């Protein structure tokens, strides 16, 4: 952990703290419910256990309402999928695609939303020089260029967790936001460091922010999405 913090400090110049702040969850809950009510949406969310917490739901709502993304990739079906569907129905976001590896869960969530829930079994791949079990990212892309990606899947691993999402940086638009959930965990912090390294190697002008409540999200952004790192 100490070595990772040194690496992130070297890459970003900022000593990020990834530890959750559970006491802030109620603040994000109140903000989320206030903004949800302003949209005229019912609170039908269950941000408990492994599901998206109020910090992540708040972040998604703000990004959708303020930045109006054209194409969203929602990685890991669940509460975030329901929220993206609501934002899409309100005309605040364009196309939404959800990636999920579990057919039964994908069907359950897919029956509640209007957008595509693409079920792709995990498969081995080489990403960023490492072997990972990940989604069929090419099927998800299929000619699309997502300007917002929220990664909350697949199930976390002890090291280099969810590293497959780096493959989506191969064909990115000029302005984008990438949100990595569960950033307090060691495996996801490996991926945070890898994203920093990739963007710096590509000489991308980007910013990064951290949302901390019951769980932690790392937010990478470029172009018109840069203010998302301050939400």
N, C-alpha and C positions, 0 to 999 in steps of 0.2 A: 504493500500500500504506500509506504513512504517513497519507494522508487517511482511509483506512478505519479505521485504528487509532484515530485521533482521534475518528471518528464513533462507533465502538463504545464508547470510553471515555466519550464524552458521554452515550450512551444508557444505559449500564449502570453507570457509575462505576468500572469495573474495566478495567485495561489488559490485555486478553486477549492471550496469546501463542498463535498458531496453528501455529507451526513444529512439525513432527513431532519425536518423540524416539525414533529407531529403537532405541536401547539398551533402552528399556522394553518392546519387543515380547516379549522372552523372559519378562519378568515376567508380562505379560498372558497369554501362552501357558500358563505354569505354573498361573496362577489359573483359566484357562478349563478346562484339562484336569482340574484337581482337582475343580471343580464339576461338570463333565460326568461324571466317574467317580462322584460322589456320587449322580447321577441314574440311574446304571446304563446310560449311553449310550456307545456305541462312538465313538471319534474317527475319523470318516470325512470330515473336512473338509480342504479344500485352500486355505488362506488365503494365496495367492500372487498376484503380479501385480496385476491390477485387482480381484481378488476381495476380499471382506470380510477385513480383517486380524484378528489375534487381539484387538486392542483392541476392535473393533466386536463380534466374537463374544462376548467377555466381557461387554460392555455389554448385549447382547441377552439373554444367559443370566441375568444378574442382574436385569434388568427383568422378564423373564418369571417367574422363580422367586420373586422377592420381592414383586412388585406384582400379579401375576395379572391382567393386562389382559383386559378382556371382548372387545375387538375390535381386531385388529392389521392395519394396512396396511403391507405390505412392498413397497417401491417399488424395482424392479429385481431380477429373479430371479437366484438364485445361492446362495452358501454361506449367506447369511442365511435364505433360504427353507427350506433343509434344517434349519436350527436351529429356526426357528419351528415347523416340522412336528413335530420331536422334542418340543418343549415342549407343543404341542397334544396329541400322543399321550399325554403324561404327565399330561394334565389340568390343566396349569399355566396355560394361556391358553385363551381362548374362541375365537371365530371368527378365522380368518386369511385374508386376501385378498392375493395377490401381483399386482402390476402389472408388465407386461413389454411392450416394443414389438416384439421380434423373435420371429416365430412359431416358428421352428425351435428357438431357445434356450428359449422358453417351453414348447414341447412336451417338450424334453429334461428340463427341471427338473420340469415338471408330472407326468411319469411316475414321479418319485421321491417325490412327496408326496401327501397325502390331501386337502389343501385346494385351493381354486380358484386357478388361475393365469390371470388375466384378461389376454389379449393385446389391446392397443389400439394401433394405429398412431399415431405422433405426429402432432399436428395443430396448426395455428396458433391461438393464443388470446391474449386480452388479460388479463394478470394483474398487479395492482398498477400499472396504468397502462403496462405494457410489453408488447410483442409477444414471445411465446415459442412454441417448439415443445414441446408437452407432451402428456400422456396425456389420455384421456377420464375426467376425475376424477368426473364425474357418474355414469358407469357403475360406477366403483369404489364410490362412495358408496351409491347405490341404496337409500336409506333407512337406511343404517348410520351410526353415529357412532363413529369410531375413537378409542379413548383412548390408543393408541400408534401412531405413524407413524415408520418408519425409511426415510429417503430416500437411496437409492444409485443413482438413475437419473433421467432417461436419461443418455446420455453427456454429460460435462461440456462447457461452453462457456467461452470466455475471460472473458465478463462475464455477470453475473446468471444464473449457472448453476443449473439445476433450480428456477428461480423459480416454476414452476407449482405447487409444493407449497404456496405461500401460499394457493391457492384452498381448501385443506382447512381453513383457519382460519375460513372463513365459517360453518361449522356445527360447532363444536367442543363437546365435553362440558365440564363444569365442571373436571374434573381430566384432564390429558392430558400425554403426553410426546412431543416431536418431536425425532428424531435426524437430523441432517444429516451425511452422511459426506463425506470429502474436504474438510473445512473449512479445510485449509491452502492450498487453491488460491484464486486471486484471484476467479474467478467465483462460487465457493461463498461466499466472504467477502462479496460483494455481497448474496447471499441471506441470510446471517446478519444483516447490518445491516438488511435489509428486514423480517425477522421481528421483530427488536427493535422497529423503528419501528411495525410493525403492532400488536404486543401492547401497546406503550405508548400508542398512539393509542386502543386499545380499553379502556384503563385496567385491564388484566389484571394481577393479582398473580402474577408468575412469577419463576423463577430460571433461571440458565443455567450450565452447566458445560462443561468441555472435557476430552476424553480424548485424550491424545497418545501415540502409539507409532510404528509404521511409517507410519501415516496418522493424521489428526486427525478427531475427531467433535465437533460442537457439540450439546449437549443442552439443550433448552428444556423446562421442566416447570411445571405448575401443580397445585394441589390435592394430592391424596394422592400424586402422583408427584414432588413437590418434592425428596424425598431422592435421587432418581435423578441429580440434578446433582452429587452427591458420590461417586458410585460410582467 
